[in-house]
Amino acid sequence: MEISLILSGMRSCFAFCFIFFSLQASCKDAQKMPLLIQVPATVNLDTLMLEHDLAMRPFITDTISVEAIKQLLGEGFQIFKTSIPNRFVPGQTDTLITIRKNSSYIRLYAVSKSDKVFYEQAEIKDPLPVFKHAMRVGQTKSDIRKCLPELAGTKIIPDNILIMDANGMDYLFLSFNKDKLQKVVFQPYLD
């Protein structure tokens, strides 16, 4: 039992560090891109980890495109574009497209030589109706328990929930403060 708890804590710490450094490493333009996760004074091992398909496609749109995200966020958004070199094709320049509304954003990776667009990351800090399962920033832990049936048997919901897909490639990190959902960070796998 003790070994299981230690391994669980180590896995939580590893997952948190992986998400933190992945998100920080992808922030290219500090003027236009937000600081993604604040480093806590101590790493909080009080993180509940769930496996759920929500980590792969958390948004209520099934289409990944600039138009779909603009529609998802509604009026009042801003778009920022940053050129980045393609890691696999020398001389090819791709584009990071950040669609921001208030304190939230969804960032897309657009491949220049094709019509392919992928989620790069997202951070939602406003009560925008963008998530599946009727989940919204500002909801209480009890509300989130109703949105995610996997939490039904959980007596105490910690301040951090890490949701990952079955392969451990895509992550959705829910952060609570004083029983309310403060932000949701989406970090999909992007090669």
Secondary structure, DSSP 8 states (H G I E B T S, - for coil): -HHHHHHHHHHHHHHHHHHHHHHHHT---TTTS-------SS----EEEEE-GGGT--BS-S--SHHHHHHHH-SS-EEEEEEEE-SSSTT-EEEEEEEEETTEEEEEEE-TTSS-EEEEEEEE-S--S-BGGG--TT-BHHHHHHH-GGGTT-SS--SEEEEE-TTS--EEEEEEETTEEEEEEEE----
